[in-house]
Amino acid sequence: MLMQFLREPGSSLAYFKRQTEGSDELTPLLRQIFSWSILVALCLLLLSCTNNVDSRAIPGSFEKGELTRAAATGDVPRVEALLKAGANINENVAATEQDSLTPLIAAIGKRQEAAALYLVRNGALLYPTYQGHRALELAYEVFGETSEVTRAIRKSQGGN
């Protein structure tokens, strides 16, 4: 009974018999196994590729705080790229609700004048406070009264 089943057209034995006779047709079972194997291999390949993808290469794909870190290190091209990708220019990564640690405040606090200026010129909010101080007060303290950042903040607020 088993031998008769194995000799039927859809069996593996019938496939091997056809192979030896020169036919390269696969049995339905082997066709199914190969198609699933290919599908699984493709999925594994895609998964292994995504593990090494830099989130910076995908628009809209970035971590919370990434813009603030870029601003704090003065990486203006990175700040620009993140904003183009949709990052929130006013993201708040402060540990407490009373404070606002925005990219602008981080750039000012870390003395990154170019990054701070870029953020001011591109619409960063100027009123959030960090430890009771607004961006203008921080910029005045860190960069001085005549710095470009201080002047840009004053101008954005409607002052001279």
N, C-alpha and C positions, 0 to 999 in steps of 0.2 A: 504494500500500500504506500509506504513512504517513498520507495523508489519510483513508483508511478507518479507521485506528486512532484518529485524532483525533476522528472523528465518533461513535465508540462511546459508549455511555451513561456510562462512567466517566471519560471524558477531559475535559481542561480546556476544549477547544473545545465539547464538548457542554454544559458548565456555562455558558459564556458565551452560547451559543445559547438556553438556557433562561432566562437572565437577561433577554435582550432580549424574550423572549416572556412575561415576567411571572412566571416561576417562581423562587422563591428557594431551591430545594433545592441543596445543595452536593454536589459529587462526592465519592466516598470519599477521594480523594487530598487534596483541599482540606480536608475534615473533619479528616483526620489532621493536616495541617499546622497548622490553627487550634487543635486541641486541644493539640498539642505546644507551640505558641507561647504559649498561655495558661498551660500548666504551667511553662514556662521563665520567663515573666514573673512568675508567683507566687513561684517559687523565688528569683529575683533580688530581688523586693520583700522577702521574708522575710530574705534575707541582708543587704540594706542596712539593714533595721531592727535586726538583731542587732548590727551594728557600733557602733551608737550607744546600746545598752542599758547602763545603769549596773548594774554587778554588784551594787550594794547593793539593787536592787529585786527580785532573785531569791533566794529563800531557799536557803541552802546554797551559794551562789555567792559566793566571796570568795577573795582571794589570800592565800597564806601571808605572815604578817607584818602583815596589815591590822589585826588586833586589837591587836597590839603598837603599831603606829603610832597608832591611835586612843587607846589608853591613854596613850601618851607625850605626846600633844597635849592630853590632858584632855577628850576628846570623849566624855563619859559616855553620852549618848544613842546614839552610834554604837557604843560598847562594848556597850551593852545590846542593840542591834539585831543586832550580829554574834553575840553569844552565843545569842540567840533563834534565829538562823539556823543555828546548829550549829557555830560557830567553837570551837576548842579553847582553853579559858581558860588552859591551861598551855603553849601553843605555844612552842617554843624557836627563836629566830632568831639565836642566837649564832654567831659565826664559827668558834669552836673547840668541841670536844667537852667540854673541861674546864669551860667556863662555861655558864650557863643565862641567856639573856636572854628572860625571860618577860614577858607584859604587865604583871604586878605589879611586877617589878623595873624595867621601863622607866618605869612611872608614878611609882614612888618616885624613880628617878634623875633624872627630869625635873620633880620637885617638883609632881606633879599629885595632890594629896591626895584630891580627890573621886573620881578614877578609881581610885586605889589602894584607897581605902576600899570602893568598889563591888566591886572584884575580890575583896578579902578576904572581904567579906560574902557573896559568891556562890561561894565554894569554891576560890579559887585556892590552889595548893600553896604552902606557906610555906618548905619546906626547900631548894628549888633555890638554888644559890649562884652569884654573879657575882663573879669575881675574889676568891674566897674568903669572900665575905660573904653571909649569909642575909638574907631580907627584913626580919626584925626588927632586925638590926644596921643595915641600910641606912636603915630608917624612923627608927630612933633618931637616927642621924647627920643625916639630912636634915630630919626634921620635929620632932625633939625627943622627950624621954621622955614628955611629957604629951599628945602629939598623939592625935587620934582614931584615926589609922591604927596607931600604935604600940600603943595600948591594944587595938584590935580584933585585931591579930596576936597579942598576948599572950593574949587571951581565947580565940582560936581554938586556940592551942597548949595550952590548959588552965591558963594562969596567971591572975593577977589583973590 
